[in-house]
Amino acid sequence: MNDDYDDEQTHRWDQDMVDVDSDGGDDPMENPQEVLNECLEKFSTPDYIMEPGIFSQLKRYFQAGGNPEQVIELLSQNYKAVAQMANLVAEWLILGGVNVTEVQAMVENHLKDMILKTFDPKKADTIFTEEGETPAWLTEMIEHPTWRSLIYRLAEEYPDCLMLNFTIKLISDAGFQREITSISTAAQQIEVFSRVLKTSISNFLESSDDWQSSVEECAKMVCHGQHTYVYSQVLLQVLSLESKGGSKVKRLAQEITKCAQQSGHDVTPIIMALNGAAFYPQANQALSSMISRNSLNPADITVLFRLYSSPDPPPIDLIRIPQFLELLTDSLFKPGVKLNPEHKPKYIYLLAYASSVYEVSTGKKTKQKSFNKDDLKTTIQAIEKVHSICNSSKSSNELIAEITTLFHCIRYPVVSVGVIRWVECTVTEPSYFKLCTEHTPTHLALLDEVVTCHTFLHHKVLQLFIELFESKQDELEILVQLEMRKMLLDRMVNLLCRGCVVPVVKYVKQCWQRGDTDISLIRYFVTEVLEAITPPYTPEFVQLFLPIVENDEITGTMRGDGENDPVSEFIVQTLEHEWHQLEDDKKIYQCWPVHFSSVDFVIEPKGTYGRRITEILTMQ
């Protein structure tokens, strides 16, 4: 057996030497003594016998007349067996009972940390100059998620490394472009960038509740440079003209523009060029002036008012720039903003015009368009009424007399946006809750009506509730703070009942996981939700909400001796739903009938419903 092993090793040695010989000869001009000194220096380093270039160095050494005994002695003396010791420790851990995957993760994570500390982009680039082609190990490496994530981190730190850029392209070619949506290195290669951009747009179009994260990832990549921003926005502009999904793509382009502006980039010339403002010089000049300075001024507002009140106004899209609309909203609804009474109607007119007037085609051949202004007058009246209320500085109690008017005007989306802005500025004042004597302030009750009327404003309202929930109210007593947060949870439950389910539950689950929220508040939320919901439940909701319900610290005191308490009922309902789903998928044999109400451990659940289903299936 040993003879066979020796023959095999000899064959491998000879084969490796043949492979090295086939790479080509050494430079005949090399000084033999310098070659010997260089090789001996390398052979003296720890574990050099494990280096991939050992055979090429041995060849150089022997060709320069090196002594075989000396090289054997150096390599053996400096053999530390670091890699073998790591393997041995890993085997000991496995024998000691540690899971194999955990051990593998330990080794891989340690290697990742070492590579991140010692990575040299210049040495990495020499891989291609020495190899002359893509190394086989690199192709194998990108098949593993752990090493792909390492490449992504290195690519962020060393964007100019050719080896990393090439590897990013290999990853994209292999079909993993969904993983590199936030890698700025992809922006340096048009082919890779186009694939990643396509994936990001698709993610946004397919996302429902979690669209905000899709926008952030896409915006980070698009705003990498001027060239990527222009390229992406031109592409999105073309896609926004499509009848199917065009409006969503336009929203994505606007969100990306907003992210670019928040990062301090002046993209006004690009915005105005893409929306065709160049064909309307007066409107272009007025809008560009205000958007670039992020401030309105009466002179430019007067120019726009004159243009859009004329018989032949410019396209509406010119004044539907989100930044301009936000400036108009702030000027009319933000407390403390004073407008000249002479110019105030112009501000109101432009905001109402942008939000209520729409173009109607008059003919297929001429492609002429007319403007439908049926809702313009009533929208102006609604904005005027709510604007006067918002600027009256009335207290929460005094607003009750205006509730009917506010509820009527909130039906207009543009007024609801203004009300949210007004409420946000009012309730975020440090002394607001200190002076408020109501259980539910009128300002926040108005947001309940906004949530009822306008689904698309749910996200904005939820963000305000989260800001208030996390705000420090140190001037209030502890019990008063708890009551205030319970009131905000009531508002979130109302949001949930109006269709904003996943974002609300996801946020409360994050509060629970962070451990920075009083457990009684989580219990209160669970109680309110259980009273409001009925089956069937979506898998995403169950996945988010069930772990909270299962937690004994949260719901232990809510469970009774039987199955009639809300916690047990919810768990049984999820089990039954999962059971029926498995039956539909033909994953259950009919010879295993189980009646859920007779299974004791269902009442006191442990683990996830998936594991309990497995337990039920295996019960005899």
C-alpha positions as CSV (number, residue, x, y, z in Angstrom):
1,M,0.0,0.0,0.0
2,N,2.9,2.4,0.9
3,D,4.6,1.5,-2.4
4,D,1.4,2.5,-4.3
5,Y,1.2,5.7,-2.3
6,D,4.9,6.6,-3.1
7,D,4.4,5.8,-6.8
8,E,1.3,8.1,-6.8
9,Q,3.2,10.9,-5.1
10,T,6.1,10.5,-7.5
11,H,3.7,10.6,-10.4
12,R,2.1,13.8,-9.1
13,W,5.6,15.4,-8.5
14,D,6.7,14.5,-12.0
15,Q,3.4,15.7,-13.5
16,D,3.6,19.0,-11.7
17,M,7.2,19.5,-12.9
18,V,6.1,18.8,-16.4
19,D,3.3,21.4,-16.1
20,V,5.9,23.9,-14.8
21,D,8.3,23.1,-17.7
22,S,5.5,23.6,-20.2
23,D,5.1,27.2,-19.0
24,G,8.3,28.2,-20.7
25,G,12.0,28.6,-19.7
26,D,13.6,31.1,-17.5
27,D,15.2,34.3,-18.6
28,P,18.8,33.3,-19.7
29,M,20.1,36.6,-18.5
30,E,19.3,35.8,-14.8
31,N,22.3,35.7,-12.5
32,P,22.5,32.2,-11.0
33,Q,23.7,33.5,-7.6
34,E,20.9,36.0,-7.4
35,V,18.4,33.3,-8.3
36,L,19.8,31.0,-5.6
37,N,19.6,33.8,-3.0
38,E,16.1,34.7,-3.9
39,C,14.9,31.1,-3.8
40,L,16.6,30.4,-0.6
41,E,15.0,33.4,1.0
42,K,11.6,32.2,-0.1
43,F,12.2,28.6,1.1
44,S,13.0,30.1,4.5
45,T,9.5,31.5,5.0
46,P,7.0,29.5,7.1
47,D,5.0,26.9,5.2
48,Y,6.4,27.9,1.8
49,I,6.0,24.3,0.7
50,M,2.3,24.9,0.7
51,E,2.6,27.9,-1.7
52,P,1.1,27.4,-5.2
53,G,4.4,28.7,-6.8
54,I,6.6,26.1,-5.0
55,F,7.3,24.1,-8.2
56,S,8.3,27.0,-10.4
57,Q,10.7,28.2,-7.7
58,L,12.2,24.7,-7.3
59,K,12.8,24.6,-11.0
60,R,14.6,27.9,-11.0
61,Y,16.6,26.8,-8.0
62,F,17.8,23.6,-9.5
63,Q,18.5,25.1,-12.9
64,A,20.7,27.7,-11.1
65,G,22.7,24.8,-9.6
66,G,21.0,24.6,-6.2
67,N,21.8,22.0,-3.6
68,P,18.8,19.5,-3.2
69,E,19.8,18.7,0.5
70,Q,19.7,22.4,1.4
71,V,16.3,23.0,-0.1
72,I,14.8,19.9,1.6
73,E,16.2,21.0,4.9
74,L,14.9,24.6,4.6
75,L,11.4,23.5,3.5
76,S,11.2,20.9,6.3
77,Q,12.5,23.1,9.0
78,N,10.1,25.9,8.1
79,Y,7.1,23.7,7.8
80,K,4.7,24.9,10.5
81,A,1.6,23.0,9.2
82,V,-0.8,26.0,9.9
83,A,-3.3,24.7,7.4
84,Q,-3.1,21.1,8.7
85,M,-3.5,22.3,12.3
86,A,-6.6,24.3,11.3
87,N,-8.0,21.1,9.8
88,L,-7.1,19.1,12.9
89,V,-8.8,21.7,15.2
90,A,-11.9,21.6,13.0
91,E,-12.0,17.8,13.2
92,W,-11.7,18.0,17.0
93,L,-14.6,20.5,17.2
94,I,-16.7,18.2,15.1
95,L,-15.8,15.2,17.3
96,G,-16.7,17.3,20.3
97,G,-20.2,17.7,19.0
98,V,-20.1,21.0,17.2
99,N,-22.2,21.1,14.0
100,V,-20.2,20.7,10.8
101,T,-21.8,23.8,9.2
102,E,-20.9,25.9,12.3
103,V,-17.3,24.7,12.1
104,Q,-17.2,25.5,8.4
105,A,-18.6,29.0,9.1
106,M,-16.0,29.6,11.8
107,V,-13.2,28.7,9.4
108,E,-14.6,30.7,6.5
109,N,-15.3,33.8,8.6
110,H,-11.8,33.8,10.0
111,L,-10.4,33.5,6.6
112,K,-12.6,36.4,5.4
113,D,-11.3,38.5,8.3
114,M,-7.7,37.7,7.5
115,I,-8.1,38.4,3.8
116,L,-9.8,41.7,4.5
117,K,-6.9,42.7,6.7
118,T,-4.1,41.6,4.4
119,F,-5.6,42.1,0.9
120,D,-3.2,43.8,-1.5
121,P,-4.9,44.9,-4.7
122,K,-1.5,45.2,-6.5
123,K,-0.6,41.6,-5.7
124,A,-4.1,40.5,-6.7
125,D,-3.7,42.2,-10.1
126,T,-0.6,40.1,-10.7
127,I,-2.7,37.0,-10.8
128,F,-3.7,37.7,-14.4
129,T,-0.2,38.7,-15.5
130,E,1.2,35.5,-14.1
131,E,-1.6,33.1,-15.0
132,G,-2.5,34.6,-18.4
133,E,-6.1,33.4,-18.0
134,T,-8.8,33.1,-15.4
135,P,-7.6,30.8,-12.6
136,A,-9.7,27.7,-12.1
137,W,-9.9,28.4,-8.4
138,L,-11.5,31.8,-9.0
139,T,-14.3,30.3,-11.0
140,E,-14.9,27.8,-8.2
141,M,-14.7,30.5,-5.6
142,I,-17.6,32.5,-6.9
143,E,-19.9,29.6,-6.7
144,H,-20.0,29.9,-2.9
145,P,-22.1,32.7,-1.3
146,T,-19.4,33.2,1.5
147,W,-16.7,34.1,-1.0
148,R,-19.0,36.2,-3.2
149,S,-19.8,38.3,-0.2
150,L,-16.1,38.7,0.5
151,I,-15.6,39.9,-3.1
152,Y,-18.3,42.4,-2.7
153,R,-16.7,43.9,0.4
154,L,-13.3,44.0,-1.2
155,A,-14.8,45.6,-4.3
156,E,-16.2,48.4,-2.2
157,E,-12.9,49.1,-0.6
158,Y,-10.7,48.7,-3.7
159,P,-12.8,49.9,-6.7
160,D,-9.7,50.3,-8.9
161,C,-8.5,46.7,-8.5
162,L,-8.6,45.0,-11.9
163,M,-8.9,41.5,-10.5
164,L,-11.9,42.4,-8.4
165,N,-13.6,44.2,-11.3
166,F,-13.1,41.1,-13.4
167,T,-14.4,38.9,-10.7
168,I,-17.5,41.1,-10.4
169,K,-18.1,40.5,-14.1
170,L,-17.7,36.8,-13.6
171,I,-20.3,36.9,-10.8
172,S,-22.7,38.8,-13.0
173,D,-22.1,36.3,-15.9
174,A,-22.8,33.5,-13.5
175,G,-26.3,34.9,-12.8
176,F,-25.7,36.4,-9.4
177,Q,-26.4,40.0,-10.3
178,R,-29.2,40.2,-7.8
179,E,-26.6,40.1,-5.1
180,I,-24.6,43.1,-6.4
181,T,-27.3,45.7,-6.5
182,S,-25.4,47.9,-4.0
183,I,-21.9,47.3,-5.4
184,S,-20.4,50.5,-6.8
185,T,-17.8,48.6,-8.7
186,A,-20.5,47.4,-11.1
187,A,-20.9,51.0,-12.2
188,Q,-17.5,50.9,-13.9
189,Q,-18.5,48.2,-16.4
190,I,-21.5,49.1,-18.6
191,E,-22.4,45.4,-19.2
192,V,-22.5,44.6,-15.5
193,F,-24.2,47.8,-14.6
194,S,-26.9,47.3,-17.1
195,R,-27.7,43.9,-15.7
196,V,-27.7,45.1,-12.2
197,L,-29.9,48.1,-13.1
198,K,-32.3,45.8,-14.8
199,T,-32.5,43.6,-11.7
200,S,-33.0,46.6,-9.5
201,I,-35.9,48.0,-11.6
202,S,-37.5,44.5,-11.6
203,N,-37.2,44.2,-7.8
204,F,-38.9,47.6,-7.5
205,L,-41.7,46.7,-9.9
206,E,-42.3,43.4,-8.1
207,S,-42.1,44.7,-4.5
208,S,-45.2,45.7,-2.7
209,D,-44.7,46.6,0.9
210,D,-40.9,46.7,1.0
211,W,-40.5,49.1,-2.0
212,Q,-38.6,51.6,0.1
213,S,-35.6,49.3,0.5
214,S,-35.6,48.5,-3.2
215,V,-35.4,52.2,-4.0
216,E,-32.6,52.8,-1.6
217,E,-30.5,50.0,-3.1
218,C,-31.1,51.2,-6.6
219,A,-30.5,54.8,-5.8
220,K,-27.2,54.1,-4.1
221,M,-25.9,52.4,-7.3
222,V,-27.4,54.9,-9.7
223,C,-25.9,57.9,-7.8
224,H,-22.4,56.4,-7.9
225,G,-21.4,58.9,-10.6
226,Q,-22.7,61.4,-13.1
227,H,-22.4,58.9,-16.0
228,T,-24.4,56.3,-14.1
229,Y,-27.1,58.8,-13.1
230,V,-27.6,60.2,-16.6
231,Y,-27.6,56.7,-18.2
232,S,-30.1,55.4,-15.7
233,Q,-32.4,58.3,-15.8
234,V,-32.5,58.4,-19.6
235,L,-33.4,54.7,-19.5
236,L,-36.1,55.2,-16.9
237,Q,-37.5,58.1,-18.8
238,V,-37.9,55.9,-21.9
239,L,-39.5,53.1,-19.8
240,S,-41.9,55.6,-18.1
241,L,-43.6,56.2,-21.5
242,E,-44.7,52.6,-21.6
243,S,-48.4,52.1,-20.9
244,K,-47.8,49.1,-18.6
245,G,-45.8,49.9,-15.5
246,G,-44.7,53.4,-16.8
247,S,-46.1,55.3,-13.8
248,K,-44.2,53.0,-11.4
249,V,-41.0,53.5,-13.3
250,K,-41.5,57.3,-13.2
251,R,-42.0,57.1,-9.4
252,L,-38.7,55.2,-9.2
253,A,-36.9,57.9,-11.2
254,Q,-38.4,60.6,-8.9
255,E,-37.3,58.7,-5.8
256,I,-33.8,58.3,-7.2
257,T,-33.7,62.0,-7.9
258,K,-34.7,62.7,-4.3
259,C,-32.0,60.5,-3.0
260,A,-29.4,62.3,-5.2
261,Q,-30.5,65.7,-3.9
262,Q,-30.4,64.5,-0.3
263,S,-26.8,63.5,-0.9
264,G,-26.0,67.0,-2.0
265,H,-25.9,66.6,-5.8
266,D,-27.4,69.3,-8.0
267,V,-29.3,67.3,-10.6
268,T,-31.6,70.2,-11.7
269,P,-30.2,70.5,-15.3
270,I,-30.7,66.8,-15.8
271,I,-34.2,66.9,-14.5
272,M,-35.2,69.8,-16.7
273,A,-33.6,68.3,-19.7
274,L,-35.4,65.0,-19.4
275,N,-38.9,66.5,-18.8
276,G,-38.7,68.7,-22.0
277,A,-38.5,72.0,-20.2
278,A,-36.1,73.3,-22.8
279,F,-39.0,73.9,-25.2
280,Y,-40.6,76.3,-22.7
281,P,-37.8,78.8,-21.8
282,Q,-39.7,80.9,-19.3
283,A,-41.0,78.0,-17.3
284,N,-37.6,76.3,-17.5
285,Q,-35.8,79.4,-16.1
286,A,-38.4,79.9,-13.3
287,L,-38.4,76.3,-12.2
288,S,-34.6,75.8,-12.5
289,S,-34.0,78.9,-10.3
290,M,-36.2,77.6,-7.5
291,I,-35.2,74.0,-7.6
292,S,-31.5,74.6,-7.7
293,R,-31.8,76.9,-4.7
294,N,-34.5,74.7,-3.0
295,S,-36.5,77.8,-2.3
296,L,-39.6,79.5,-3.8
297,N,-39.7,83.2,-4.6
298,P,-42.7,85.3,-5.6
299,A,-41.2,86.5,-8.9
300,D,-40.8,83.0,-10.4
301,I,-44.1,81.9,-8.9
302,T,-45.8,84.8,-10.7
303,V,-44.2,83.7,-14.0
304,L,-45.5,80.1,-13.6
305,F,-48.9,81.4,-12.5
306,R,-49.2,83.5,-15.7
307,L,-48.1,80.6,-17.9
308,Y,-50.5,78.1,-16.4
309,S,-53.5,80.4,-16.2
310,S,-53.1,81.3,-19.9
311,P,-55.2,79.6,-22.7
312,D,-52.2,77.6,-23.9
313,P,-50.3,76.5,-20.8
314,P,-47.1,74.4,-20.8
315,P,-47.3,70.6,-20.1
316,I,-48.4,69.8,-16.5
317,D,-45.4,67.5,-16.0
318,L,-43.1,70.5,-15.8
319,I,-44.6,71.5,-12.4
320,R,-45.1,68.0,-11.2
321,I,-41.5,67.8,-10.0
322,P,-41.7,66.3,-6.5
323,Q,-39.2,68.8,-5.1
324,F,-41.3,71.8,-6.4
325,L,-44.5,70.3,-5.0
326,E,-42.9,69.8,-1.6
327,L,-41.8,73.4,-1.6
328,L,-45.4,74.5,-2.4
329,T,-46.8,72.2,0.3
330,D,-44.4,73.5,2.9
331,S,-45.2,77.1,2.0
332,L,-48.9,76.6,2.5
333,F,-49.2,74.1,5.3
334,K,-46.0,74.3,7.4
335,P,-46.7,76.3,10.6
336,G,-44.9,79.6,10.9
337,V,-44.5,80.2,7.1
338,K,-45.8,83.7,6.2
339,L,-46.9,84.4,2.6
340,N,-47.7,87.7,1.0
341,P,-51.5,87.9,0.8
342,E,-51.1,89.2,-2.8
343,H,-49.1,86.1,-3.9
344,K,-50.8,83.4,-1.8
345,P,-53.6,82.6,-4.4
346,K,-50.8,82.0,-7.0
347,Y,-49.2,79.4,-4.7
348,I,-52.6,77.7,-4.1
349,Y,-53.5,77.8,-7.8
350,L,-50.2,76.1,-8.9
351,L,-50.5,73.4,-6.3
352,A,-54.1,72.7,-7.1
353,Y,-53.4,72.8,-10.9
354,A,-50.5,70.3,-10.6
355,S,-52.6,67.9,-8.5
356,S,-56.0,68.1,-10.2
357,V,-55.7,69.0,-13.9
358,Y,-54.9,66.3,-16.4
359,E,-54.4,66.2,-20.1
360,V,-56.8,64.5,-22.5
361,S,-56.0,63.6,-26.1
362,T,-58.3,65.2,-28.6
363,G,-57.4,63.1,-31.7
364,K,-55.3,60.2,-32.7
365,K,-53.9,61.8,-35.8
366,T,-53.2,65.3,-34.6
367,K,-52.1,64.1,-31.1
368,Q,-53.3,67.4,-29.7
369,K,-54.3,67.5,-26.1
370,S,-56.8,69.5,-24.0
371,F,-56.8,70.0,-20.3
372,N,-59.5,68.7,-18.0
373,K,-60.0,71.3,-15.2
374,D,-63.3,70.0,-13.7
375,D,-61.7,69.5,-10.3
376,L,-59.5,72.6,-10.2
377,K,-62.0,75.0,-8.6
378,T,-63.0,72.6,-5.8
379,T,-59.4,71.6,-5.1
380,I,-58.5,75.3,-4.8
381,Q,-61.3,75.8,-2.3
382,A,-60.3,72.8,-0.3
383,I,-56.6,74.0,-0.1
384,E,-57.7,77.5,0.9
385,K,-60.0,76.2,3.7
386,V,-57.4,73.9,5.2
387,H,-54.6,76.4,4.8
388,S,-56.6,79.0,6.8
389,I,-57.1,76.4,9.6
390,C,-53.5,75.3,9.6
391,N,-52.3,78.9,10.0
392,S,-54.8,79.8,12.7
393,S,-52.6,78.3,15.5
394,K,-55.6,76.6,17.1
395,S,-55.2,74.2,20.0
396,S,-56.1,70.5,19.8
397,N,-59.4,71.2,21.6
398,E,-60.2,74.2,19.4
399,L,-59.8,72.1,16.2
400,I,-62.8,69.9,17.1
401,A,-65.1,72.7,15.7
402,E,-63.3,72.4,12.4
403,I,-63.4,68.6,12.2
404,T,-66.2,68.5,9.7
405,T,-64.4,70.8,7.3
406,L,-61.1,69.0,7.7
407,F,-62.7,65.6,7.1
408,H,-64.4,66.8,4.0
409,C,-61.3,68.4,2.5
410,I,-59.0,65.4,3.4
411,R,-60.7,63.5,0.6
412,Y,-58.5,65.5,-1.7
413,P,-55.1,63.8,-1.9
414,V,-53.1,67.1,-2.1
415,V,-54.9,68.4,1.0
416,S,-54.1,65.1,2.9
417,V,-50.4,65.5,2.0
418,G,-50.6,69.1,3.4
419,V,-52.4,67.9,6.6
420,I,-49.7,65.3,7.2
421,R,-47.0,68.0,6.9
422,W,-48.9,70.3,9.2
423,V,-49.5,67.5,11.8
424,E,-45.8,66.4,11.6
425,C,-44.5,69.9,12.4
426,T,-47.1,70.4,15.2
427,V,-46.8,67.1,17.1
428,T,-43.0,66.9,16.9
429,E,-42.7,70.0,19.0
430,P,-41.0,69.0,22.2
431,S,-43.8,70.5,24.4
432,Y,-46.7,69.1,22.4
433,F,-47.5,65.9,24.4
434,K,-46.6,67.7,27.7
435,L,-49.4,70.2,27.1
436,C,-51.9,67.8,25.5
437,T,-54.7,66.6,27.8
438,E,-56.5,64.3,25.4
439,H,-56.0,60.5,25.2
440,T,-55.9,60.8,21.4
441,P,-54.9,64.3,20.1
442,T,-57.1,65.7,17.4
443,H,-54.1,66.1,15.1
444,L,-53.4,62.4,15.2
445,A,-57.1,61.5,14.8
446,L,-57.0,63.5,11.5
447,L,-54.3,61.1,10.4
448,D,-56.6,58.2,11.0
449,E,-59.0,59.8,8.4
450,V,-56.1,60.3,6.0
451,V,-55.2,56.6,6.3
452,T,-58.8,55.6,5.6
453,C,-59.1,57.8,2.5
454,H,-55.6,57.4,0.9
455,T,-53.8,54.1,0.7
456,F,-50.7,55.6,-1.0
457,L,-50.1,57.8,2.1
458,H,-49.8,54.9,4.5
459,H,-46.0,54.8,4.4
460,K,-45.7,58.5,5.1
461,V,-48.1,58.3,8.1
462,L,-46.3,55.2,9.4
463,Q,-43.0,57.0,9.3
464,L,-44.4,59.8,11.4
465,F,-45.8,57.3,14.0
466,I,-42.5,55.6,14.2
467,E,-40.7,58.9,14.7
468,L,-43.1,59.8,17.6
469,F,-42.9,56.3,19.1
470,E,-39.1,56.4,19.2
471,S,-38.9,60.1,20.4
472,K,-37.6,60.8,23.9
473,Q,-40.3,62.3,26.1
474,D,-38.2,62.8,29.1
475,E,-40.4,65.6,30.5
476,L,-43.3,63.1,30.8
477,E,-43.7,60.7,33.7
478,I,-43.0,57.0,32.9
479,L,-46.6,56.0,33.0
480,V,-47.6,58.9,30.8
481,Q,-45.0,57.9,28.3
482,L,-46.4,54.3,28.2
483,E,-49.9,55.6,27.6
484,M,-48.7,57.9,24.8
485,R,-46.9,55.0,23.1
486,K,-50.0,52.8,23.5
487,M,-52.0,55.5,21.8
488,L,-49.5,55.4,18.9
489,L,-49.8,51.7,18.8
490,D,-53.5,52.1,18.4
491,R,-52.9,54.3,15.4
492,M,-50.5,51.7,14.0
493,V,-53.2,49.0,14.5
494,N,-55.6,51.2,12.6
495,L,-53.1,51.4,9.8
496,L,-52.8,47.6,9.8
497,C,-56.6,47.3,9.6
498,R,-56.6,49.6,6.6
499,G,-54.2,47.4,4.6
500,C,-50.7,48.5,5.8
501,V,-50.1,45.1,7.4
502,V,-46.6,43.9,6.7
503,P,-44.7,47.2,7.4
504,V,-46.5,47.7,10.8
505,V,-45.9,44.1,12.0
506,K,-42.3,44.2,10.7
507,Y,-41.6,47.4,12.7
508,V,-43.1,46.1,15.9
509,K,-41.1,42.8,15.5
510,Q,-37.9,44.9,15.1
511,C,-38.7,46.7,18.3
512,W,-39.1,43.4,20.1
513,Q,-35.9,42.0,18.6
514,R,-33.9,45.1,19.5
515,G,-35.0,44.8,23.1
516,D,-35.3,48.5,23.5
517,T,-39.1,48.6,23.9
518,D,-41.1,47.8,27.0
519,I,-42.5,44.3,26.7
520,S,-45.9,45.5,27.9
521,L,-46.2,47.6,24.8
522,I,-45.4,44.6,22.6
523,R,-48.0,42.6,24.5
524,Y,-50.5,45.4,24.1
525,F,-49.9,45.5,20.3
526,V,-50.4,41.7,20.1
527,T,-53.6,41.9,22.1
528,E,-55.0,44.6,19.8
529,V,-54.0,42.8,16.6
530,L,-55.5,39.5,17.7
531,E,-58.8,41.2,18.4
532,A,-58.8,42.8,15.0
533,I,-57.8,40.0,12.6
534,T,-59.5,36.9,11.3
535,P,-58.3,34.1,9.1
536,P,-57.1,33.3,6.5
537,Y,-53.7,34.8,6.9
538,T,-51.0,35.3,4.3
539,P,-47.7,33.3,4.8
540,E,-45.8,36.6,5.1
541,F,-48.0,37.8,7.9
542,V,-47.7,34.5,9.8
543,Q,-44.0,34.4,9.4
544,L,-43.7,37.9,11.0
545,F,-46.4,37.7,13.6
546,L,-46.3,34.1,14.9
547,P,-42.8,34.3,16.6
548,I,-44.1,37.3,18.6
549,V,-47.3,35.4,19.6
550,E,-45.3,32.3,20.5
551,N,-43.0,34.2,22.9
552,D,-43.9,33.2,26.5
553,E,-42.7,36.5,27.9
554,I,-45.1,38.4,25.7
555,T,-48.2,36.1,25.6
556,G,-47.7,33.8,28.6
557,T,-50.2,35.7,30.8
558,M,-52.7,35.9,27.9
559,R,-53.1,32.1,27.6
560,G,-55.9,30.2,29.3
561,D,-56.4,26.6,30.3
562,G,-58.4,25.7,27.2
563,E,-58.3,26.7,23.5
564,N,-60.6,29.7,23.7
565,D,-58.0,32.4,24.4
566,P,-57.0,34.5,21.4
567,V,-53.4,33.3,21.4
568,S,-54.2,29.6,21.2
569,E,-56.9,30.3,18.6
570,F,-54.5,32.1,16.4
571,I,-51.9,29.4,16.7
572,V,-54.5,26.7,15.9
573,Q,-55.7,28.7,13.0
574,T,-52.2,29.0,11.5
575,L,-51.7,25.2,12.0
576,E,-55.0,24.4,10.4
577,H,-54.1,26.6,7.4
578,E,-50.7,25.0,7.1
579,W,-52.3,21.6,7.3
580,H,-54.8,22.3,4.6
581,Q,-52.0,23.8,2.5
582,L,-50.0,20.6,2.8
583,E,-53.0,18.5,1.9
584,D,-53.6,20.6,-1.2
585,D,-50.0,20.0,-2.1
586,K,-50.5,16.2,-1.6
587,K,-47.8,16.1,1.0
588,I,-49.9,14.3,3.6
589,Y,-50.9,10.7,3.5
590,Q,-54.6,10.2,4.3
591,C,-53.7,7.3,6.6
592,W,-52.4,9.9,9.2
593,P,-55.6,11.6,10.3
594,V,-55.0,14.1,13.1
595,H,-57.6,16.2,14.9
596,F,-56.0,19.5,16.0
597,S,-58.1,20.1,19.0
598,S,-57.0,16.8,20.5
599,V,-53.2,17.6,20.3
600,D,-52.1,19.0,23.7
601,F,-48.9,20.7,22.6
602,V,-50.8,22.8,20.1
603,I,-52.2,24.7,23.1
604,E,-48.7,25.4,24.4
605,P,-46.6,25.9,21.2
606,K,-42.9,25.5,21.0
607,G,-40.9,26.4,18.0
608,T,-42.3,27.4,14.6
609,Y,-45.5,26.0,13.0
610,G,-43.4,24.2,10.5
611,R,-41.7,22.1,13.1
612,R,-45.1,21.4,14.8
613,I,-46.5,20.2,11.6
614,T,-43.6,17.7,11.4
615,E,-44.3,16.6,14.9
616,I,-48.0,16.1,14.1
617,L,-47.1,14.0,11.0
618,T,-44.8,11.7,13.0
619,M,-47.2,11.1,15.9
620,Q,-48.8,7.7,16.1
